[in-house]
Amino acid sequence: MEKVAAPGLLLGALAVLLSVSPVLAQLRRAGTSPTQRPATAVSRDYQFERDERRANKLDDFARPTHLIEMSFRFAPSFSYNTAEGVGAYSQFQPNGIGVRMSVGPTLDYFFFKDRYAFSSGLWYTIKRSSFVIPGSFGQDVFRPGQAPGESVYNLQYLQIPLTVKMYANEISPSLRGYIQCGGLLDIKLAEKALDQVTNPLYKYASSGGDYRRQYGFADVGVLLSAGVQYKLNAVNAVNAGLSYQRGLLNVFRDNGLESRNNTVAIELGFKF
């Protein structure tokens, strides 16, 4: 029995060596050893992952594992508007800046490694539209010396960004910058007058007994933003930046007044 088993064991060992040797040769040609961590392995330590890519002469920005990435955006914003009127609206003036907000999910589709992405989403955004209005507005009889009034509206929009996001080289381990530019489609959900008792524009719109809307249904704008992304691990990251939105259309319904909305926002996001 021992004479029969020994040759069988030798033949088995020889078969194993013959099957493993091509793998070892391939690893030697690639400059990798069986004990070395593969460059494609997912590591939760981003510093180790970056050093590993460089040691194996791979790109710092390899094509991402997931072409579509989701994040949630929270953006406190400073909202203001312009005012250029004729006729009854000739003395309307813009009324400063107000703090509003924007929240919602963002979707990034990477079309070239992880440097360039098409970025869209659905953002619930509140914009402020406010005017300083002469005291005689909406009155049939002119009464000199009347104090001007103030009209403030909250315009609630569903924003759909259509933008391109471009990432730069790493500033430091786990940190890199980005810029984003493109267009915005704003669909108005509601308009709400604040201080309705003293709001001249709201009282004028309600003078016939039924409220007549004062703002259009939609707006189109441009978006410019810049910021940084800090990678927490192989999956999650946080974003922080500044953005500027400029409205391109007149949002006021009456052609006698031309008003455009602008927003400067502090953008905070979490990628998951």
C-alpha positions in Angstrom: 0.0 0.0 0.0 2.8 2.4 0.8 4.5 1.7 -2.5 1.2 2.6 -4.3 0.4 5.7 -2.2 3.8 7.4 -2.6 3.8 7.6 -6.4 0.2 8.9 -6.2 1.2 11.7 -3.8 4.1 12.6 -6.0 1.9 12.8 -9.1 -0.7 14.9 -7.2 2.0 17.4 -6.0 3.3 17.7 -9.6 -0.1 18.5 -10.9 -0.7 21.2 -8.4 2.7 22.8 -9.2 1.9 22.7 -12.9 -1.4 24.4 -12.4 0.0 27.2 -10.1 3.1 28.0 -12.1 1.3 30.0 -14.8 -0.4 32.1 -12.1 2.9 32.8 -10.5 4.5 33.7 -13.8 1.6 36.1 -14.5 2.0 37.8 -11.1 5.7 38.2 -11.7 5.1 39.9 -15.0 2.7 42.3 -13.4 5.2 43.1 -10.7 2.9 41.7 -8.0 3.5 39.0 -5.5 0.8 36.6 -4.1 1.2 38.2 -0.7 0.9 41.8 -2.0 -2.6 43.5 -1.7 -4.2 43.7 -5.2 -4.4 47.3 -6.5 -8.1 46.8 -7.2 -9.0 45.9 -3.7 -11.4 48.2 -1.9 -9.8 49.6 1.2 -11.5 51.7 3.9 -8.2 53.5 4.4 -8.0 56.0 1.6 -4.4 56.9 2.2 -3.4 53.2 1.9 -5.5 52.9 -1.2 -3.9 55.9 -2.9 -0.3 54.8 -2.1 -1.2 51.3 -3.4 -2.4 52.7 -6.7 0.8 54.7 -7.1 3.1 51.8 -6.2 1.4 49.7 -8.9 1.7 52.6 -11.4 -2.1 53.0 -11.8 -3.9 56.3 -12.2 -4.8 58.3 -9.1 -8.3 58.6 -10.6 -9.3 55.2 -11.8 -12.8 54.7 -13.2 -15.1 54.5 -10.2 -16.7 51.2 -9.2 -20.2 52.8 -9.2 -20.8 55.1 -12.2 -23.8 56.7 -10.3 -23.3 58.3 -6.9 -26.0 59.8 -4.7 -25.7 62.6 -2.1 -27.9 64.8 -0.1 -27.5 68.6 -0.3 -28.4 71.2 2.4 -27.8 74.8 1.3 -28.6 77.9 3.5 -28.8 80.7 1.0 -28.9 84.5 0.6 -31.7 85.4 -1.8 -32.2 88.8 -3.5 -34.0 90.1 -6.6 -33.8 93.0 -9.1 -36.6 95.4 -9.9 -37.1 97.5 -13.1 -40.6 98.9 -13.5 -42.7 101.2 -15.8 -46.0 102.9 -15.3 -47.6 101.9 -12.0 -44.4 99.9 -11.1 -41.9 102.7 -12.0 -41.0 103.4 -8.4 -40.6 99.9 -7.3 -37.1 99.2 -5.7 -35.4 95.9 -4.6 -35.6 95.4 -0.9 -32.3 93.9 0.2 -31.3 90.3 1.0 -33.1 87.5 2.9 -31.9 84.2 4.2 -33.7 81.1 2.8 -32.8 77.5 2.2 -32.5 74.7 -0.4 -32.5 70.9 0.3 -32.7 67.7 -1.7 -30.9 64.7 -3.3 -28.2 65.0 -5.9 -27.2 62.4 -8.5 -23.8 62.3 -10.2 -23.1 60.2 -13.3 -19.4 59.8 -14.0 -18.6 59.6 -17.7 -14.8 59.9 -17.5 -13.0 58.1 -14.7 -14.0 60.0 -11.5 -12.9 63.4 -12.7 -16.0 64.4 -14.7 -19.6 63.8 -13.9 -23.0 64.9 -15.1 -24.8 66.2 -12.1 -28.5 66.6 -11.6 -31.1 66.2 -8.7 -34.3 67.4 -7.2 -34.0 70.4 -4.9 -36.8 72.0 -2.9 -35.7 75.7 -2.8 -37.3 78.8 -1.3 -36.4 82.2 -2.9 -37.3 85.6 -1.5 -38.8 88.3 -3.8 -39.2 91.7 -2.1 -39.8 95.2 -3.1 -40.0 98.7 -1.6 -43.3 100.1 -2.9 -44.5 103.7 -2.9 -47.4 104.4 -0.6 -49.7 105.5 -3.5 -49.5 102.2 -5.3 -52.9 100.6 -6.0 -54.9 103.7 -4.9 -57.3 105.5 -7.2 -56.6 108.8 -5.5 -53.0 110.1 -5.1 -52.3 111.0 -1.5 -48.9 112.7 -1.2 -46.7 112.1 1.8 -47.7 108.5 2.3 -44.9 106.2 3.7 -43.7 103.5 1.3 -44.6 99.9 2.0 -42.8 96.6 1.8 -43.8 93.5 -0.1 -42.1 90.2 0.7 -43.0 86.9 -1.0 -41.6 83.4 -0.5 -41.4 81.6 -3.9 -41.2 77.9 -3.5 -39.5 76.0 -6.4 -38.6 72.5 -7.4 -35.2 72.9 -9.0 -33.7 70.5 -11.5 -30.0 71.2 -12.1 -28.4 70.1 -15.4 -24.8 70.6 -14.8 -21.3 69.2 -15.2 -19.1 68.7 -12.1 -15.3 68.6 -12.6 -12.9 67.3 -9.9 -9.3 68.5 -9.6 -6.2 66.6 -8.4 -5.9 65.8 -4.7 -5.1 68.8 -2.5 -4.0 66.5 0.3 -4.8 62.8 1.2 -8.6 62.3 1.0 -9.2 66.0 0.0 -9.8 67.3 -3.5 -11.5 70.4 -5.1 -14.3 70.6 -7.6 -16.1 73.1 -9.8 -19.7 72.8 -11.1 -21.4 74.8 -13.8 -24.6 74.4 -15.9 -28.3 75.3 -16.0 -31.2 75.2 -13.7 -34.9 74.6 -14.4 -37.1 76.0 -11.7 -40.8 74.9 -11.4 -42.8 77.0 -9.1 -44.8 75.1 -6.5 -46.3 78.0 -4.6 -46.0 81.7 -3.8 -46.7 83.0 -0.3 -47.1 86.6 0.7 -45.7 87.5 4.1 -47.3 90.1 6.4 -50.5 90.0 4.3 -52.2 92.8 6.3 -49.5 95.3 5.4 -48.2 93.9 2.1 -49.2 96.4 -0.6 -48.7 93.9 -3.5 -50.8 91.2 -1.8 -53.6 93.7 -1.1 -53.5 94.9 -4.7 -53.6 91.3 -6.0 -56.6 90.5 -3.7 -58.5 93.8 -4.3 -61.0 92.1 -6.7 -62.1 89.5 -4.0 -60.0 86.6 -5.4 -56.2 86.5 -5.2 -54.5 86.8 -8.5 -51.1 85.3 -8.7 -48.2 87.7 -9.1 -45.4 85.4 -10.3 -44.9 83.1 -13.2 -44.9 79.3 -13.1 -41.2 78.7 -13.9 -37.8 80.2 -14.2 -34.5 79.3 -15.9 -31.1 80.0 -14.5 -27.4 79.3 -14.4 -25.5 77.7 -11.6 -21.8 78.2 -10.8 -20.2 76.6 -7.7 -16.9 75.5 -6.3 -15.9 73.5 -3.2 -14.0 70.6 -1.8 -14.8 67.0 -1.1 -13.3 65.1 1.8 -13.4 61.3 1.5 -14.2 59.5 4.7 -13.8 56.0 3.3 -14.2 54.1 0.1 -17.9 54.9 0.0 -18.8 58.1 2.0 -17.6 61.7 1.6 -18.6 65.2 2.7 -18.8 68.2 0.4 -18.6 71.9 1.3 -18.7 74.9 -1.1 -20.2 78.1 -2.4 -22.7 78.5 -5.3 -24.2 81.3 -7.2 -27.5 81.1 -9.0 -28.6 83.7 -11.5 -32.1 83.8 -12.8 -32.5 84.5 -16.6 -36.3 85.1 -16.8 -38.6 87.7 -15.5 -40.5 85.9 -12.7 -43.1 88.7 -12.2 -46.3 88.1 -14.1 -47.2 91.6 -15.1 -45.0 93.0 -17.9 -44.9 96.4 -16.2 -42.3 95.1 -13.7 -39.2 93.1 -14.6 -37.7 91.1 -11.7 -35.0 88.4 -11.6 -34.0 86.2 -8.7 -30.4 85.6 -7.6 -29.0 83.4 -4.9 -25.7 82.9 -3.1 -25.6 79.7 -1.1 -23.4 77.8 1.3 -23.5 74.2 0.1 -23.1 71.2 2.5 -23.5 67.6 1.3 -23.0 64.0 2.3 -22.3 61.3 -0.3 -23.6 57.8 0.4 
